[in-house]
Amino acid sequence: MGDEDWEAEIVKPHMSSYVPVFEKDRYSSGANGDTFNRTPASSSEMDDGPTRRDPFMRSGFPSGRSLGTRDAGESNKREATSTMGGFGVGKGFGNRGFSNSKFEEGDSSGFWRESNNDCEDNQTRSRGFSKRGGNEYEQDEGTQRSGGLFGSRRPALSDTGNGDTYPSRGGGASGRGGYKGLNEEVVTGSGKNSWKSEAEGGESGDTQGPKVTYIPPPPPEDEDSIFAHYQTGINFDKYDTILVEVSGHDAPPAILTFEEANLCQTLNKNIAKAGYTKLTPVQKYSIPIILAGRDLMACAQTGSGKTAAFLLPILAHMMQDGITASRFKELQEPECIIVAPTRELINQIYLEARKFSFGTCVRAVVIYGGTQLGHSIRQIVQGCNILCATPGRLMDIISKEKIGLRQVKYLVLDEADRMLDMGFGPEMKKLISCPGMPTKEQRQTLMFSATFPEEIQRLAGEFLKSNYLFVAVGQVGGACRDVQQSVLQVGQYSKREKLVEILRNIGDERTMVFVETKKKADFIATFLCQEKISTTSIHGDREQREREQALGDFRCGKCPVLVATSVAARGLDIENVQHVINFDLPSTIDEYVHRIGRTGRCGNTGRAISFFDPESDSHLAQPLVKVLSDAQQDVPAWLEEIAFSTYVPGFSGSTRGNVFASVDTRKNFQSKNTLNTGGFSSSQAPNPVDDESWD
Ligand SMILES: Nc1ncnc2c1ncn2[C@@H]1O[C@H](COP(=O)(O)OP(=O)(O)OP(=O)(O)O)[C@@H](O)[C@H]1O
């Protein structure tokens, strides 16, 4: 379960059966601008909380208190988003089986199929659930409004009219549950609420809904800031011992040094200024592959330099091709499009692109939801060679004809498994089917992630040329070994106490605390503030300004604790995050791998502590044991016991077989070209039955 939604917990078969009860009025947010950095005013406010049946809320939630500074206009929106009375229905959940959802150019089956159960109205139609616990991402963008209609393996959650509905954030007049991307605007004037996307005019002067007015501050322009970086850690050199396998035909040999890449002088200077002296394994293999013009699917552990692995060769090509300097034009035609699932991540990628293209005529631009559309357009029209975008905003901009696709030579999907799953898959499919977009034969398509489930690889094949190469660095889908993992058995009712105990021991070291829902993120952050632990939070219900502020406060150490939902699980590269705490475990092991990968980056060490509640997490026991043992971590005896006593359909329980889906799925069908010995053997080919059990 990725999101946010308490009702999802109710239907999750392996979750405890308690049903938290929220009272609608108690959740309407005030606009008083309280921030996490102050202790909530009085205990009487805390008493005004939800009922006692919610273990997390027993001490009360500061009702009516907003958790970040915002103005009155924003509070209206928040008010709408917070009136979550009742539980249970109204959302279209994703069908987790992909076998029938194959992408085919021009084929409208699969992702596009609508399920009667799941899309009875506009609101339910506006979303599709990720099967990988990443619903936060979907919320991050308005991507679901136009697709993502899937049948569900779960009990039907769409509105059944039984009154047990989940009012959407706009307080859907129909009482139906809905789901709204943040750049979909709530239209309330007509008596019938509906979601309004930016593409549909929500931001472009339509007076019906509140406008998104946020303009992110420009990043610092001085060279020192552009090239600011943190040090590689003591284990950076250990990367050399990681086994790498490349599969596919005629792979170019790996390079061992930056010099071998033969990059132009400016790029080399930028690499040096960024503090890079040595290639990471994924860079050694990916750079020559991309330079050779090949399509690539690369899977390498978190924090091991995948961003530079695609940016550097793309920039090198652009420089070689003698790209013409970008200039003002109403319609820009970028040579490269990079997409990523969250706003913060795409912004980070943009900053990397800006760093490496420093001093060249290549202009990178970033656009993402939750910001003023006009601002995005203004950035683009000034010139755009590399467009970094979240999917919803990208499609909006394309529909506004500010971006033409004819010149696209490079299409990069970062966190590609996330970009292709049910949350974003439809949008990506749309993107490659857009008029003008070069076919896969004419463009170079690159996909990167730390996890790559088999069914997603199959979909990815539709985006890539058939002779694409697959690079697997280390135990694919495995956790970074520089993260010391521990799992504690903690029941729901003891989690808060345990969290405070751990955080007090940790002191001021930067810590990310992951929880499962947005509400809980707010609650836990407020609770920690009450405990005088300086905390901020990031999740999909916060305004973009608040999200960026939170991240900024966390980065600079003002708030050493960041409570986050899955929206922060992937890609974020924050210096000095020494601890990750899974207050709630995610629903999938892939998500776990990404979350704990926020620490232990680039050869630095980190710690991850996970609270395992046997009531709700037993489905994760087996894959967790596998991840822990593969990363040579201690596996608690109690966890092993649960793992082997828990029946998970299709999961063999063996730690020898490959439970990671992320080997090249073509392996059984074609010869492989292993550039480094000790890679995966064919006996480790994925077992599709096993894979199913991962969700
Ligand atoms: N060759 C290198 N030398 C030194 N630092 C590097 C090198 N390559 C990357 N880095 C740094 O390592 C950090 C992690 O890189 P990056 O964010 O690209 O990892 P990633 O593999 O994409 O992680 P994730 O899977 O979490 O998205 C960044 O701060 C980046 O600047």
The ligand as a Gaussian input file, in Angstrom:
#p B3LYP/6-31G(d) Opt

LIG

0 1
 N       31.817000       9.082000      -9.950000
 C       31.401000       9.732000      -8.892000
 N       32.296000      10.256000      -8.016000
 C       31.868000      10.936000      -6.926000
 N       30.578000      11.148000      -6.620000
 C       29.662000      10.653000      -7.448000
 C       30.017000       9.927000      -8.626000
 N       28.893000       9.583000      -9.255000
 C       27.878000      10.062000      -8.530000
 N       28.325000      10.692000      -7.450000
 C       27.500000      11.323000      -6.387000
 O       26.858000      10.264000      -5.701000
 C       25.586000      10.687000      -5.228000
 C       24.536000       9.691000      -5.646000
 O       24.357000       9.743000      -7.053000
 P       22.929000       9.571000      -7.722000
 O       21.935000      10.428000      -7.022000
 O       23.105000       9.731000      -9.162000
 O       22.630000       8.047000      -7.328000
 P       21.522000       7.068000      -7.907000
 O       22.215000       5.816000      -8.273000
 O       20.732000       7.755000      -8.958000
 O       20.632000       6.818000      -6.603000
 P       19.067000       6.417000      -6.480000
 O       18.930000       4.990000      -6.891000
 O       18.784000       6.621000      -5.038000
 O       18.319000       7.343000      -7.378000
 C       25.372000      12.073000      -5.797000
 O       25.649000      13.016000      -4.783000
 C       26.376000      12.174000      -6.924000
 O       26.810000      13.492000      -7.155000

